[in-house]
Amino acid sequence: MTSFSGYLPYAFALIIAIPFLVLLRQFVFTYIKLKEQEIKLLSMKSNSENKTQSYERMTLFMERMKPSNLIQRFDKDLAAHEFIFLTEKSINEEFDYNSSQQLYITKNSWKNIVESKNAIIGTLHKTYEGINGNATLEEFKTIFIMNYMEDDDYISKTIEDLRREILIIA
């Protein structure tokens, strides 16, 4: 029995340490699990914010493409063909700048945005062909707006679709 008495303090320390180690292990695993949940929640929040910002940016892009906003751009002393060139260049540059937003927008909405962009550029060219280059810039702008109004209001429809989608996401 004397041979075991030397191990008694170690056995006592082990008996006291085991519950402490079990509790420490439980605490660490619970802490890790909570941190994983927090990271997941933050990434979901960040993704939601990215989507919201994308819809905002593309709505702004669509608003800027409305003919009533386009005709206010650039100098009034331009020729119609110069206005078309600068307007088309401006639209394409802004579209290219925002093209990464398609990662966060539904395929259908992105398709509508691209079609609206192409349609407004098409309306610019169709209007110019219709006047055969024989109009002042102010006359061109008036005819451009009239041509747009004769068509379906695709820009407003696209903006409305974007609004509906962001309400579903938010």
N, C-alpha and C positions, 0 to 999 in steps of 0.2 A: 504494500500500500504506500510505502514511502516513495517509491519510484514515481507514482502519479502525483504526488504533492508538488513536485517542481513544475508540473504543467497546469496546475490549478489556476494560477493568475492568467495564463494564456487562454484557457477555456472560458474563464469568467469574462475576459475582454472580448472574446469571440461571441459569446452569448449576447453581450451588450451591443456589439458592432453590427451583427446581422440585421436586426430590425432597422437600425439607422441606415444601413446600406440599401435595404429594400425600399425604405421611404425615399431615400435620395434617388434611387433608380426610377421610382414612380414619378417623382417630381420632375426629373429630367425629361422623361418620355412625355409627360403632360405638357411641359413647357415647349418642347419641340413640336408637338401636335398643334398647340395654340399658335405658334409662330408660322407653321405651314398654312393654317387657316387664315391668318392675318395676311400673309403674302398672296394667297389665292384671292382674297377679298380685295386687296389693293390692286392686283392685276386686272380684276374684273372692273373695278372702278375706273382704272386708267383706260382700259379698252372702251368703256362706255363714254368717257370724256373724249377720246379720239373720234369715236363715231359721231358724237354730237358736234364736235368742231368741224368734222368733214361735211356734215349736212349743212352747217352754217356757212361754210366757205362756198359750197356749191350753190346754195341758195343765193348768196351774194353774187356769184358769177352769173347766175341766170338773170338776176335783177339788172346787172350791168349790161346784159345782152338785149334787154328790151329796147326796141327802136326808139322809144321816147328818151331813153338815156344815151343811146348811141349817137343820136343826132346832135347832142350837146357837146360832144367831144370835138376837139381840133379847131383850128382857125377857120373863120367864116370865109376867108379869101381863097380857099382851096378850090380846085376843080373837082367835079364829081368823081372822076377816076382816081384822083389823089385821095379823096375822102374814103373811097372804097378800099384802096390799098392800105391806108393807115388803119382803118377800122378792122379789116380782116386780119392784119398783122397783130393788132392789139388783142383781138379775140383769141387768136391762135396762141399768142404768147401767154395770156392769162390761163387759157385752157391747159397748155403744157405745164405751166407752173403748178396747177392744181391737179394734174393727172394722177399723182400718188394717192389722192383721196378715194380713188376707186377701190382701194383695199378695204375701206370701211363702209362703202355704200353698196346696196344690193345691185346685182347685175342688171335688173330691169331699170332701176333709176339711172344707173350709169349709161345704159343704152339710150334712155330718153334724153339725158344731158347731151350726149354726142349727137343724137339726131337733131336736137334743138339748135345746137351750135352750127351744124351743117346746113340746117334749114334757113337760119338767119343769114348765113353767108350766101346761100343760094338766092335768097330774096334780094340781097344787095346786088348780086350780079344780074338777076332777072330784071330788076328795076332799071339798071344801067342799060341793058340791052333793049328794054322797052322804050327808052327815051332816045336811043341812038346817039348818046353823047351830046344831044342838043338841048340841054337845060342847065340853068344855073344850079348852084349847090342847094339853094333854098327850095327850088322846084323839085330837085332830085329828092331831097329829104322828105318833102310833102308826099311825093309819089311813093317813096319807100314806106312811109308809115301807112299810107292807104293800101298798098299791096299786102303789108303785114296784116292789116285789119281784115282784108278779104279772106286771108287764110285762116285756118284754125289757130286759136291762141295757144300754140304748143308750149310756149315758155311759161305761161301762167299755169297750164296743166302740169308741167314738170315740177314747178315750184310747189303746187298743191300736193303732188305725189310725195315730194320730199318731206313736206310738213306732216303728212299722214304717217309716213314711215318713222319719223323721229318721235312721234307720239307713241308709237308701238314700242320703240326701243327704250324710251325714257321711263 
